[in-house]
Amino acid sequence: MAKRSDLPSEISEAADGAVDRSASASKEMREARRIEAMSLKLAGASYEAIGERLGIAPQSVRALIARNLERADNRLVEEMRAIENARLDRAQAAIWKRVLDGELDAVRTYLQISARRAKMNGLDAPQRIALSANVRVEMEQALNELKHVVLGEVVDDDGEQLVEREDEG
């Protein structure tokens, strides 16, 4: 027989076990729903039909499938990146002794490998793009001209209004 002081901890452990089983079952149900939704979509079912079968809104089906595809794309990209990094590692290892010996062709090849790795892994710093004052002025003029066209105003080359817009009344 359990001691009186052990009873609360036994209840807590039993409840924790039930929560774990419940969370696991819920996760399995969500996974089964994802698989069924993807299978039905691949079979040509509409979002509406899938939603009816799963008991969820068509918009939820669309979001569910989009998330699945995004996850799959991300996994594939990461796998391809890992494969390409391994290839670059092998290529670098093959020329490394010659790089250390100072052979210029090997150094150039190493720099190309390094540049490829940096670009592929997003290590390069973003490039700054500066707009010149002329571009900004030209854009502002184009926007003003568009505004006049939209409002139906007639203006000369200097932006002076030639004909006033007739107000509807």
C-alpha positions as CSV (number, residue, x, y, z in Angstrom):
1,M,0.0,0.0,0.0
2,A,1.3,3.5,-0.9
3,K,2.1,5.9,1.9
4,R,-0.2,8.8,2.2
5,S,2.6,11.3,1.2
6,D,3.2,9.3,-2.0
7,L,-0.4,9.6,-3.2
8,P,-0.1,13.2,-4.7
9,S,3.1,12.3,-6.6
10,E,1.5,9.1,-7.9
11,I,-1.5,11.1,-9.1
12,S,0.8,13.7,-10.7
13,E,2.8,10.9,-12.5
14,A,-0.3,9.3,-13.8
15,A,-1.6,12.6,-15.1
16,D,1.7,13.4,-16.7
17,G,1.6,10.0,-18.5
18,A,-1.9,10.7,-19.7
19,V,-0.9,14.1,-21.0
20,D,2.1,12.6,-22.8
21,R,-0.1,9.9,-24.4
22,S,-2.7,12.5,-25.3
23,A,-0.1,14.8,-26.9
24,S,1.4,11.9,-28.8
25,A,-2.0,10.7,-30.1
26,S,-2.8,14.3,-31.1
27,K,0.5,14.6,-33.0
28,E,-0.2,11.2,-34.7
29,M,-3.7,12.4,-35.7
30,R,-2.3,15.7,-37.2
31,E,0.4,13.7,-39.1
32,A,-2.3,11.4,-40.5
33,R,-4.4,14.3,-41.5
34,R,-1.4,15.9,-43.3
35,I,-0.7,12.7,-45.1
36,E,-4.3,12.2,-46.1
37,A,-4.6,15.8,-47.3
38,M,-1.5,15.6,-49.4
39,S,-2.5,12.2,-50.9
40,L,-6.0,13.5,-51.8
41,K,-4.5,16.6,-53.4
42,L,-2.0,14.6,-55.4
43,A,-4.9,12.4,-56.5
44,G,-6.6,15.6,-57.9
45,A,-9.1,16.3,-55.2
46,S,-10.2,19.9,-54.7
47,Y,-9.6,21.9,-51.5
48,E,-13.3,21.8,-50.9
49,A,-13.5,18.0,-51.2
50,I,-10.5,17.5,-49.0
51,G,-11.9,19.9,-46.4
52,E,-15.2,18.0,-46.4
53,R,-13.5,14.7,-45.9
54,L,-11.2,16.0,-43.1
55,G,-13.9,18.2,-41.5
56,I,-11.9,21.4,-42.0
57,A,-12.4,24.6,-44.1
58,P,-11.0,24.7,-47.6
59,Q,-8.7,27.6,-46.6
60,S,-7.3,25.4,-43.8
61,V,-6.6,22.6,-46.3
62,R,-4.8,25.1,-48.6
63,A,-2.7,26.3,-45.7
64,L,-2.0,22.8,-44.5
65,I,-0.8,21.7,-48.0
66,A,1.2,24.9,-48.4
67,R,3.0,24.3,-45.1
68,N,3.8,20.7,-46.1
69,L,5.2,21.7,-49.4
70,E,7.3,24.5,-47.8
71,R,8.7,22.0,-45.2
72,A,9.5,19.5,-47.9
73,D,11.2,22.2,-50.0
74,N,13.2,23.4,-47.1
75,R,14.3,19.8,-46.2
76,L,15.3,19.2,-49.8
77,V,17.3,22.5,-50.0
78,E,19.1,21.7,-46.8
79,E,19.9,18.2,-48.1
80,M,21.2,19.6,-51.4
81,R,23.2,22.2,-49.5
82,A,24.8,19.5,-47.3
83,I,25.7,17.4,-50.4
84,E,27.2,20.4,-52.2
85,N,29.2,21.4,-49.1
86,A,30.6,17.9,-48.9
87,R,31.6,18.1,-52.6
88,L,33.3,21.4,-52.0
89,D,35.1,19.9,-49.0
90,R,36.4,17.1,-51.1
91,A,37.5,19.5,-53.9
92,Q,39.3,21.7,-51.3
93,A,41.0,18.8,-49.7
94,A,42.3,17.6,-53.1
95,I,44.1,20.9,-53.8
96,W,44.9,22.0,-50.2
97,K,48.6,20.8,-50.2
98,R,49.2,22.7,-53.5
99,V,47.5,25.8,-52.0
100,L,49.8,25.7,-49.0
101,D,52.8,25.2,-51.4
102,G,51.7,28.5,-53.1
103,E,50.8,27.2,-56.5
104,L,48.8,30.0,-58.1
105,D,46.4,27.8,-60.0
106,A,45.5,25.9,-56.8
107,V,45.1,29.2,-54.9
108,R,42.7,30.5,-57.7
109,T,40.7,27.3,-57.5
110,Y,40.6,27.5,-53.8
111,L,39.2,31.0,-54.0
112,Q,36.6,29.9,-56.4
113,I,35.6,27.1,-54.1
114,S,35.5,29.5,-51.2
115,A,33.4,32.0,-53.1
116,R,30.9,29.3,-54.1
117,R,30.6,28.1,-50.5
118,A,30.1,31.6,-49.2
119,K,27.4,32.3,-51.7
120,M,25.6,29.0,-51.3
121,N,25.6,29.4,-47.5
122,G,24.6,33.0,-47.5
123,L,27.9,34.2,-46.0
124,D,28.4,37.1,-48.4
125,A,27.5,40.6,-47.1
126,P,24.5,42.1,-48.8
127,Q,25.3,44.6,-51.6
128,R,24.3,48.2,-51.0
129,I,22.4,49.9,-53.7
130,A,22.6,53.7,-53.7
131,L,20.1,55.8,-55.6
132,S,21.6,58.9,-57.1
133,A,19.8,62.2,-56.6
134,N,18.9,62.3,-60.3
135,V,17.1,59.0,-60.1
136,R,15.1,60.1,-57.0
137,V,14.1,63.4,-58.8
138,E,13.1,61.5,-61.9
139,M,11.0,59.1,-59.9
140,E,9.3,62.0,-58.0
141,Q,8.5,63.7,-61.3
142,A,7.1,60.5,-62.8
143,L,4.9,60.0,-59.7
144,N,3.7,63.6,-59.9
145,E,2.8,63.1,-63.6
146,L,1.0,59.9,-62.8
147,K,-1.0,61.8,-60.1
148,H,-2.0,64.4,-62.6
149,V,-3.1,61.8,-65.1
150,V,-5.1,60.0,-62.4
151,L,-6.7,63.2,-61.3
152,G,-7.4,64.3,-64.9
153,E,-5.4,67.5,-64.6
154,V,-3.7,69.0,-67.6
155,V,-0.2,70.4,-66.8
156,D,2.7,71.8,-68.8
157,D,6.3,70.5,-68.7
158,D,7.0,72.5,-65.6
159,G,4.1,70.9,-63.7
160,E,2.0,74.1,-63.9
161,Q,-1.7,73.4,-64.2
162,L,-3.1,74.6,-67.5
163,V,-6.7,73.6,-67.2
164,E,-8.5,73.3,-63.9
165,R,-10.4,70.1,-63.3
166,E,-14.1,70.4,-63.5
167,D,-15.8,69.5,-60.2
168,E,-18.8,67.4,-60.6
169,G,-21.7,69.0,-58.9
